[in-house]
Amino acid sequence: MGDESSGLHNSEIKHKFLKIYDLSEEDLCCPVCQEVFRDPVLLSCSHSFCKDCLKRWWRERPTHECPVCKKRSVYEPPLNRALKNLYDDDVKVCPLKVSVSVQQMS
């Protein structure tokens, strides 16, 4: 359900969230699991994944390639702090079913 006290529904909140952060739905979810990023890591090719999704992918493919572009990674990927901070501050569930603090949208 939307937050009826504010008059905003989840779809309106999601639209505002995407507009404020200039993001698309693809930017908000891991390409492997299709869920909101959990402990997002950033590869040298600039693609981001959940840390656990990438570890599972790499266990099956020891060449340590990117699941999207297949570029090889030669180092342990760092935490994607921008995505981590974004989700810690605003997103409570998968953005495809966004629940954002309405006070932050006003």
The 8 nearest C-alpha neighbors of each residue, nearest first, counted from 0:
[[1, 2, 9, 8, 3, 98, 96, 7],
 [2, 0, 8, 9, 3, 7, 6, 98],
 [1, 3, 4, 5, 7, 8, 6, 0],
 [2, 4, 6, 5, 1, 7, 8, 0],
 [5, 3, 2, 6, 7, 1, 101, 8],
 [6, 4, 3, 7, 2, 101, 8, 1],
 [5, 7, 3, 4, 2, 8, 1, 11],
 [8, 6, 5, 2, 11, 1, 3, 12],
 [7, 9, 1, 11, 10, 2, 12, 6],
 [8, 10, 1, 12, 11, 97, 13, 98],
 [11, 9, 13, 12, 8, 14, 97, 96],
 [12, 10, 14, 8, 9, 13, 7, 15],
 [11, 13, 9, 15, 10, 14, 16, 8],
 [12, 14, 16, 10, 97, 11, 15, 9],
 [13, 15, 11, 17, 12, 16, 10, 18],
 [16, 14, 18, 12, 13, 17, 19, 11],
 [15, 17, 13, 19, 18, 14, 12, 20],
 [18, 16, 22, 14, 20, 15, 21, 19],
 [17, 19, 21, 15, 16, 20, 14, 22],
 [20, 18, 16, 21, 17, 15, 22, 104],
 [19, 21, 17, 22, 18, 16, 15, 23],
 [22, 20, 18, 19, 17, 23, 16, 15],
 [23, 21, 17, 20, 26, 18, 24, 27],
 [22, 24, 26, 25, 17, 27, 21, 18],
 [23, 25, 27, 26, 22, 28, 95, 94],
 [24, 26, 23, 27, 28, 30, 29, 22],
 [27, 25, 23, 24, 28, 22, 29, 47],
 [26, 28, 24, 25, 35, 94, 29, 23],
 [29, 27, 35, 34, 33, 36, 25, 26],
 [28, 30, 33, 48, 36, 31, 32, 34],
 [29, 31, 33, 32, 28, 48, 67, 25],
 [32, 30, 29, 33, 52, 48, 66, 53],
 [31, 33, 34, 29, 30, 52, 28, 49],
 [34, 32, 29, 30, 28, 31, 35, 36],
 [35, 33, 28, 32, 29, 93, 36, 30],
 [34, 36, 28, 93, 27, 29, 37, 94],
 [37, 35, 49, 29, 39, 28, 34, 38],
 [36, 38, 49, 39, 35, 50, 83, 51],
 [37, 39, 49, 50, 36, 40, 83, 78],
 [40, 38, 49, 48, 79, 37, 36, 50],
 [39, 41, 78, 79, 77, 47, 48, 50],
 [40, 42, 47, 79, 76, 77, 46, 45],
 [41, 43, 45, 44, 76, 46, 47, 40],
 [42, 44, 45, 72, 41, 46, 76, 70],
 [43, 45, 42, 46, 70, 65, 68, 41],
 [46, 44, 43, 42, 41, 47, 40, 65],
 [45, 47, 42, 44, 41, 48, 67, 43],
 [48, 46, 41, 40, 39, 42, 45, 29],
 [49, 47, 29, 39, 40, 50, 53, 52],
 [48, 50, 39, 37, 52, 36, 51, 38],
 [49, 51, 53, 38, 52, 39, 40, 48],
 [52, 50, 54, 53, 49, 55, 38, 37],
 [53, 51, 49, 55, 54, 50, 56, 31],
 [52, 54, 56, 50, 51, 55, 57, 48],
 [53, 55, 51, 57, 56, 52, 58, 50],
 [56, 54, 58, 52, 53, 57, 51, 59],
 [57, 55, 53, 54, 59, 58, 52, 60],
 [56, 58, 60, 54, 63, 59, 55, 61],
 [57, 59, 55, 56, 60, 61, 54, 63],
 [58, 60, 57, 56, 61, 55, 54, 62],
 [61, 59, 57, 62, 58, 63, 56, 64],
 [60, 62, 63, 57, 58, 59, 64, 56],
 [61, 63, 60, 64, 71, 57, 72, 59],
 [64, 62, 57, 61, 71, 72, 60, 65],
 [63, 65, 71, 69, 70, 62, 72, 66],
 [64, 66, 69, 70, 67, 68, 71, 63],
 [67, 65, 69, 68, 64, 56, 31, 53],
 [68, 66, 65, 69, 46, 30, 70, 64],
 [67, 69, 70, 65, 66, 44, 64, 46],
 [70, 68, 65, 64, 66, 67, 71, 63],
 [71, 69, 64, 65, 68, 72, 44, 67],
 [72, 70, 64, 63, 65, 69, 73, 62],
 [71, 73, 63, 74, 64, 70, 43, 42],
 [72, 74, 71, 75, 63, 43, 76, 64],
 [75, 73, 72, 76, 42, 43, 77, 63],
 [74, 76, 77, 73, 72, 42, 40, 41],
 [77, 75, 42, 41, 40, 74, 78, 43],
 [78, 76, 40, 41, 79, 75, 42, 39],
 [77, 79, 40, 80, 39, 41, 76, 38],
 [78, 80, 40, 41, 39, 81, 82, 83],
 [81, 79, 83, 82, 78, 84, 39, 40],
 [82, 80, 84, 83, 79, 85, 78, 86],
 [83, 81, 85, 80, 84, 79, 86, 39],
 [82, 84, 80, 86, 85, 81, 87, 79],
 [85, 83, 87, 81, 86, 82, 80, 88],
 [84, 86, 82, 88, 83, 87, 89, 81],
 [87, 85, 90, 89, 88, 83, 84, 82],
 [86, 88, 84, 85, 89, 83, 90, 91],
 [89, 87, 86, 85, 84, 90, 83, 91],
 [88, 90, 86, 99, 87, 85, 100, 91],
 [91, 89, 86, 99, 92, 98, 88, 87],
 [90, 92, 98, 89, 99, 93, 97, 86],
 [93, 91, 90, 97, 94, 98, 96, 35],
 [92, 94, 35, 95, 96, 97, 34, 91],
 [95, 93, 97, 96, 92, 27, 35, 90],
 [94, 96, 93, 97, 24, 13, 92, 35],
 [97, 95, 94, 93, 98, 92, 9, 13],
 [98, 96, 94, 13, 95, 9, 93, 92],
 [97, 99, 91, 92, 90, 9, 96, 100],
 [100, 98, 90, 89, 101, 97, 91, 12],
 [99, 101, 102, 103, 89, 98, 104, 90],
 [100, 102, 104, 103, 99, 105, 5, 12],
 [101, 103, 104, 105, 100, 99, 5, 89],
 [104, 102, 101, 100, 105, 99, 89, 16],
 [103, 105, 101, 102, 100, 15, 16, 12],
 [104, 102, 103, 101, 100, 5, 15, 12]]
